[in-house]
Each structure stands twice: as structure tokens, then as C-alpha cells.
Amino acid sequence: MAEIIQKDGTWAFDGQTVRIVPGTGKTHPLRQALGELAVPLEALAGVAFEPGRRGGRLRLKLRDGSDPLLLAADGRLPESGDPYRLPVESDRGGVAEYFVDELRNALLLDQVPDGPVDRFLLPGPAVPVSGGGGDGTASFDGDTIRLTWNWKAEESKASSGASTFPLSEVSGVRWLPAIGLESGHLRFLLDGRSAQRPAKHDPYALDLWGLSRKEYTAVLVAAAVIARLPHPSAAVRTPGELPAAAPAADDHDVLLRRLRELGELHRAGILTDEEFSTAKQAVLKRM
């Protein structure tokens, strides 16, 4: 077990799963609302520790397409709200480096590829979930999305009341945070309905413009919806096309190459005698 406990949160790795628990202090509202995450080893593309003058930070890199949250955010999460970054205090650098070594060794041992995936490996935010700001709040119970308006909403929205529609009518969702003086939005794209109107007039969108960090919780609703829509990779295939078959796990040449790699890891001191023996026996049983 590798574990690092910091004010901003705790990361623990048991050999198969990285558990991320947000801190209890001044943690970003997005991370507080997201709660504990369990990231399977197969969802990881890498890990790094970046030392700095006053400490450093740990970073997890997930495989493209594995996490609905990262897909919804599209690289727009603030650093303090990103659950896959952890500030590390100056006296905990050694623990961070040990954590990185343990995780990298596991990725090598399990031969986890770092390429994109064709299915979600994380479930996304739990439902029911709600979030937002600006001119209203969005909520999602797993089947139905509901947008309710506050006193800041335009008359065209407020007069028509809350917007409620089933997930089955949703073809996509877009989240954009407010940046500086530019408004953001949480917009739901519905089959056969135009999305050309500005968010402040669109009954299927929240208009996000506030400076409060709580407005970032709107991305949780977007991620929960995306997790229940077809995976983006499905759009790449032609109708009726099946995913390409993966190479057979027990292919003889693959297993021989695996044995050579294990031997190299053992000679380099990355694997102990016990770890090498256990891994070698597991491969031999498959030959």
C-alpha cells in the first residue's frame, strides 16, 4: 500500500486502484461535491511528481476517454478543482516519489497501455446530482434533467417555468466555465431542437457568469449525463461496425515477450525476488 496524506486530500494505491479522497479544509467546491474517487489501474496512462520551491504536486494522467468528468471538462478545470492533481508539502517529497514509483511499477507489471479507450472506466459523478449558478440550477436523477431558474434569469425563461426533459432526448451536453468577463454555460443538446440561441435565452441551458467557484459544480451534471450517453468512440465507427478485436491475451509470443520484460525489471531492481517469482509463475500458467 502506498499512501500520501496532505491538507488538500489523500491518495492511496493498493496495487489495483488509486483512491482519491478530498481534503476537509478549504478544498475547491467541485472536489468536495465530487467526493471520493476510485480510479482503476487500467484507466491510468501515467503519473508524475513535479517538485517545486515550496513543495510540489502529484499528477495523474488518465487514458483518453476513460473518465466522463475529464471529457465534460475538456481541459478547463482549474488546478485547485482538478481531482487528479495534489499539492505536496515540502517535507513530503520523498513520500510522493515513492507513490510514483509504486504506481509506475504496477503499470509496467500489468502492461497497461497508455492509449485511448472505447468505454468509460470510471462511472462519473453519482446521481442524483445538482450544480450550477448564474441564472439557475441543473439537476439529474439518472433519468431526467431539470433546470430551474432563479431571480437572475431572463423573463423568457422565468415565465415558462422549469425545463424538464428525459435523458433519452439528449444527444449531447456542453459545459464552458465563465472566464473573466466572458460568460459560460451548461447547455443540453436535444434531438431535433436548435441550440443557436444565447444561453441566457435557451430553456435548455444555464447561463454561467458568476465569479463563485461553486459555479464549477455544473460540470458534475454534465459528466453524469455524458456517462450515460454512448461513448464518443462509438461515433467513429460506421453503422453496424464492431470494435476491432483485441489480440489474444494468451498469445505465445506475447507471453514470451512478457517474460523477458519481467526479467529486465528484476535485473534492474524494480521487482523484488518475490514479486518476480509471482509474476513469472502467473505468466507460465497461461502458456
C-alpha positions as CSV (number, residue, x, y, z in Angstrom):
1,M,0.0,0.0,0.0
2,A,1.3,3.4,-1.0
3,E,-0.4,6.4,0.6
4,I,0.2,10.2,0.8
5,I,-1.9,12.4,3.1
6,Q,-1.9,16.1,2.5
7,K,-4.1,19.0,3.6
8,D,-5.7,19.1,0.1
9,G,-6.5,15.4,0.1
10,T,-5.3,11.8,0.4
11,W,-4.2,9.4,-2.3
12,A,-3.8,5.7,-1.6
13,F,-2.8,2.9,-4.0
14,D,-3.4,-0.8,-3.2
15,G,-1.9,-2.3,-6.3
16,Q,-5.1,-2.1,-8.4
17,T,-6.9,1.1,-7.5
18,V,-6.0,4.7,-6.7
19,R,-8.4,6.1,-4.1
20,I,-8.6,9.9,-4.0
21,V,-10.2,11.5,-1.0
22,P,-10.6,15.3,-1.0
23,G,-9.4,17.3,2.0
24,T,-11.6,18.6,4.7
25,G,-10.3,22.2,4.7
26,K,-10.5,24.8,2.1
27,T,-10.9,22.3,-0.7
28,H,-12.4,23.5,-4.0
29,P,-16.3,23.1,-4.0
30,L,-16.0,20.9,-7.2
31,R,-13.8,18.4,-5.4
32,Q,-15.9,18.4,-2.3
33,A,-19.1,17.7,-4.3
34,L,-17.3,15.0,-6.4
35,G,-16.3,13.2,-3.2
36,E,-14.1,10.1,-3.1
37,L,-12.9,8.6,-6.4
38,A,-11.7,5.1,-7.2
39,V,-9.5,5.1,-10.3
40,P,-8.7,1.6,-11.6
41,L,-5.2,0.9,-12.7
42,E,-6.4,0.2,-16.3
43,A,-7.6,3.8,-16.6
44,L,-4.2,5.4,-15.9
45,A,-1.8,6.5,-18.6
46,G,0.9,7.7,-16.2
47,V,1.8,9.6,-13.0
48,A,4.4,12.2,-12.2
49,F,5.7,14.2,-9.3
50,E,6.7,17.8,-10.1
51,P,8.9,19.2,-7.3
52,G,8.9,22.9,-6.7
53,R,10.5,25.5,-4.5
54,R,7.8,25.2,-1.8
55,G,6.9,21.6,-2.3
56,G,5.5,20.2,-5.5
57,R,2.5,18.4,-6.9
58,L,1.4,14.9,-7.9
59,R,-0.4,14.5,-11.2
60,L,-2.3,11.5,-12.6
61,K,-2.7,11.2,-16.3
62,L,-5.8,9.3,-17.3
63,R,-6.3,7.5,-20.6
64,D,-8.3,9.5,-23.1
65,G,-12.0,8.6,-22.9
66,S,-11.8,6.8,-19.6
67,D,-13.4,9.5,-17.4
68,P,-16.7,11.3,-18.2
69,L,-15.6,14.2,-15.9
70,L,-12.5,14.9,-17.9
71,L,-14.5,14.5,-21.1
72,A,-17.0,17.1,-19.9
73,A,-14.4,19.5,-18.7
74,D,-12.3,19.3,-21.9
75,G,-9.2,20.7,-20.1
76,R,-11.0,23.6,-18.5
77,L,-10.8,22.6,-14.8
78,P,-9.0,25.0,-12.6
79,E,-5.9,23.4,-10.9
80,S,-7.5,23.7,-7.5
81,G,-10.6,21.9,-8.7
82,D,-8.8,19.1,-10.6
83,P,-9.1,15.9,-8.6
84,Y,-6.1,14.4,-10.4
85,R,-3.6,17.0,-9.0
86,L,-2.4,17.0,-5.4
87,P,-0.3,19.7,-3.9
88,V,2.6,18.2,-1.9
89,E,4.2,19.9,1.1
90,S,8.0,20.4,1.0
91,D,8.7,17.7,3.6
92,R,6.6,15.0,1.8
93,G,8.6,14.9,-1.4
94,G,10.1,11.5,-0.6
95,V,6.6,10.0,0.0
96,A,5.4,11.4,-3.3
97,E,8.3,9.9,-5.2
98,Y,7.6,6.5,-3.5
99,F,4.0,6.8,-4.5
100,V,5.0,7.5,-8.1
101,D,7.4,4.5,-8.2
102,E,4.8,2.1,-6.8
103,L,2.2,3.2,-9.4
104,R,4.7,3.1,-12.3
105,N,5.9,-0.3,-11.4
106,A,2.3,-1.6,-11.3
107,L,1.6,0.0,-14.7
108,L,4.7,-1.9,-16.1
109,L,3.9,-5.1,-14.4
110,D,0.3,-5.1,-15.7
111,Q,1.3,-3.8,-19.1
112,V,-1.4,-1.1,-19.0
113,P,-1.4,0.7,-22.4
114,D,-1.5,4.5,-22.3
115,G,-3.7,4.9,-25.4
116,P,-7.4,5.9,-25.6
117,V,-10.2,3.6,-24.5
118,D,-13.5,2.8,-26.1
119,R,-15.6,2.7,-22.9
120,F,-15.8,4.6,-19.7
121,L,-13.6,3.1,-17.0
122,L,-14.9,5.5,-14.3
123,P,-18.7,5.8,-13.6
124,G,-18.8,9.6,-13.4
125,P,-20.5,11.5,-10.6
126,A,-23.1,9.7,-8.5
127,V,-26.8,10.5,-9.1
128,P,-28.8,12.4,-8.1
129,V,-26.5,15.3,-8.7
130,S,-27.1,19.0,-9.0
131,G,-25.0,22.1,-9.6
132,G,-24.8,25.4,-11.4
133,G,-25.2,29.0,-10.7
134,G,-25.6,32.1,-12.9
135,D,-29.3,32.1,-13.8
136,G,-30.3,28.7,-12.4
137,T,-29.6,25.2,-11.2
138,A,-29.4,21.9,-13.1
139,S,-30.2,18.5,-11.5
140,F,-30.1,15.0,-12.8
141,D,-31.5,11.8,-11.2
142,G,-30.2,9.3,-13.8
143,D,-33.3,9.5,-16.0
144,T,-34.5,13.1,-16.1
145,I,-32.7,16.5,-16.3
146,R,-34.4,19.5,-14.6
147,L,-33.3,23.2,-15.0
148,T,-34.8,25.6,-12.5
149,W,-34.4,29.4,-12.7
150,N,-33.6,32.0,-10.1
151,W,-34.3,35.7,-10.0
152,K,-31.4,36.5,-12.3
153,A,-33.0,34.6,-15.2
154,E,-34.3,36.4,-18.3
155,E,-38.0,36.8,-18.5
156,S,-38.3,34.4,-21.4
157,K,-37.0,31.7,-19.1
158,A,-38.6,32.6,-15.9
159,S,-42.1,33.0,-17.4
160,S,-42.1,29.5,-18.9
161,G,-41.1,27.8,-15.6
162,A,-38.6,25.0,-15.1
163,S,-37.4,22.9,-18.0
164,T,-37.7,19.1,-17.5
165,F,-36.7,16.6,-20.2
166,P,-35.7,12.9,-20.2
167,L,-32.2,11.6,-20.9
168,S,-33.5,9.7,-23.9
169,E,-34.0,13.1,-25.7
170,V,-30.4,14.3,-25.1
171,S,-27.9,13.9,-27.8
172,G,-25.1,15.9,-26.1
173,V,-24.1,18.3,-23.4
174,R,-21.6,21.1,-23.4
175,W,-20.0,22.9,-20.4
176,L,-18.0,26.0,-20.5
177,P,-17.0,27.9,-17.3
178,A,-17.1,31.7,-17.1
179,I,-13.7,33.1,-17.8
180,G,-13.0,36.8,-16.9
181,L,-15.9,38.9,-18.3
182,E,-16.9,36.1,-20.7
183,S,-20.0,34.1,-19.6
184,G,-20.0,30.4,-19.7
185,H,-22.8,27.9,-20.0
186,L,-24.1,24.4,-19.3
187,R,-26.1,23.5,-22.5
188,F,-28.0,20.4,-23.3
189,L,-28.5,19.4,-26.9
190,L,-31.8,17.8,-27.6
191,D,-32.7,15.8,-30.7
192,G,-34.3,18.0,-33.4
193,R,-34.1,21.2,-31.4
194,S,-31.9,24.1,-32.3
195,A,-29.2,25.4,-29.9
196,Q,-28.4,28.6,-31.7
197,R,-29.9,30.9,-29.1
198,P,-27.6,32.5,-26.5
199,A,-27.6,30.6,-23.2
200,K,-29.5,33.3,-21.4
201,H,-32.5,32.8,-23.7
202,D,-32.1,29.0,-24.1
203,P,-34.6,27.0,-21.9
204,Y,-32.2,24.0,-22.2
205,A,-29.1,25.9,-20.9
206,L,-27.8,27.6,-17.8
207,D,-26.0,30.9,-18.3
208,L,-23.0,30.9,-16.1
209,W,-21.3,34.2,-15.4
210,G,-20.6,34.5,-11.6
211,L,-17.2,34.5,-10.0
212,S,-18.1,32.0,-7.4
213,R,-16.2,28.7,-7.5
214,K,-19.4,26.9,-6.8
215,E,-20.5,27.5,-10.4
216,Y,-17.9,24.8,-11.4
217,T,-20.2,22.2,-9.9
218,A,-22.3,22.5,-13.1
219,V,-19.7,20.3,-14.8
220,L,-20.7,17.4,-12.5
221,V,-24.2,17.4,-14.0
222,A,-22.6,17.4,-17.5
223,A,-20.3,14.5,-16.6
224,A,-23.1,12.4,-15.0
225,V,-25.2,12.8,-18.2
226,I,-22.2,12.0,-20.5
227,A,-21.5,8.9,-18.5
228,R,-25.0,7.6,-19.6
229,L,-24.7,8.5,-23.2
230,P,-22.9,6.4,-25.8
231,H,-19.2,6.6,-25.5
232,P,-17.6,9.1,-28.0
233,S,-15.7,6.3,-29.7
234,A,-19.0,4.8,-30.9
235,A,-19.4,7.8,-33.2
236,V,-16.2,6.9,-35.1
237,R,-17.5,3.5,-36.2
238,T,-19.7,3.1,-39.2
239,P,-23.2,1.7,-38.5
240,G,-23.1,-2.0,-37.8
241,E,-19.3,-2.0,-37.4
242,L,-17.9,-3.8,-34.4
243,P,-14.9,-2.8,-32.4
244,A,-11.6,-4.2,-33.6
245,A,-10.8,-7.5,-31.9
246,A,-8.1,-7.2,-29.3
247,P,-5.1,-9.5,-29.6
248,A,-5.5,-12.8,-27.7
249,A,-4.2,-12.4,-24.2
250,D,-2.5,-15.7,-24.2
251,D,-0.7,-15.4,-27.5
252,H,2.6,-17.4,-27.1
253,D,4.8,-14.7,-28.5
254,V,3.2,-12.0,-26.2
255,L,3.8,-14.2,-23.2
256,L,7.4,-14.8,-24.1
257,R,8.0,-11.1,-24.5
258,R,6.3,-10.6,-21.1
259,L,8.7,-13.0,-19.5
260,R,11.7,-11.1,-21.0
261,E,10.3,-7.8,-19.7
262,L,9.8,-9.2,-16.2
263,G,13.4,-10.4,-16.2
264,E,14.6,-7.0,-17.2
265,L,12.6,-5.4,-14.4
266,H,14.0,-7.9,-11.9
267,R,17.6,-7.3,-13.0
268,A,17.1,-3.5,-12.8
269,G,15.9,-3.9,-9.2
270,I,12.4,-2.7,-9.9
271,L,10.9,-6.1,-8.9
272,T,11.9,-7.9,-5.8
273,D,12.7,-11.7,-6.0
274,E,9.2,-12.5,-4.6
275,E,7.4,-10.1,-7.0
276,F,9.4,-11.5,-9.9
277,S,8.7,-15.1,-9.0
278,T,4.9,-14.5,-8.5
279,A,4.6,-12.6,-11.8
280,K,6.7,-15.3,-13.7
281,Q,4.5,-18.1,-12.4
282,A,1.3,-16.3,-13.4
283,V,2.7,-15.9,-17.0
284,L,3.9,-19.5,-17.2
285,K,0.4,-20.8,-16.2
286,R,-1.0,-19.1,-19.2
287,M,1.5,-20.6,-21.7
